[in-house]
Amino acid sequence: MEEKSVSIWKSTMLSGVYLAIVTILISVVFYVIGNPFSKVSQYLSYPVILAGIIWGQISYKKELGGFATYGQVFLAGLLTMVFASIISSIYTYLLYTVIDPSLQEQLRLFTEEQMLAKGNVPEEQMEMALEMTAKFQTPTMMVIWGILGGALIGTIVSLITAIFIKKNPEDEIPE
């Protein structure tokens, strides 16, 4: 059987771009309606990310002629998510530094409101927690954690979905 030479980079980069576009559009919609920190947008993003990773894996398997090992499918899903995370993180950086620099302060206030709503945090601890949170809510840290978090999510999801998407040539039953 002749193996096709298919670039995993090209395939996963394209899938990653499409996934990033969809997740960015979700973010833009919630930003435009005035609720950029909505939990609903996060909950909408999860199935989109899952579908995007699966689509990237299936697309790559098709480019390989319908057969791909577990490792090939896993790597395709992981790279799809990494590319999407890089693009989404660039958007986040631009959103917080160029498009709407006041969003960082809004995020700080939102975080403070969420802590106050819990009501069981002493004032001293709240101040310490807010200081620590502020260090991680800078645009640069959001980019770093966005890419690392995306890679982690991509790894976990790809490890699971690759089990179902892989198709080794020797798995084919001759007729």
Buried (B, 14 or more C-beta within 10 A) or exposed (E): EEEEEBEBEEBBBBBBEBBBBBBBEBBBBBBEEEEBBBEEBEEBBEEBBBEBBBBBBBBBBEBBBEBBBBEBBBBBBBBBBBBBBBBBBBBBBEBBBEEEEEBBEEBBEBBBEEBEEEEEBEEEEBEEBBEEBBEEBBBEEBBEBBBEBBBEBBBBBBEEBBEEBBBEEEEEEEE
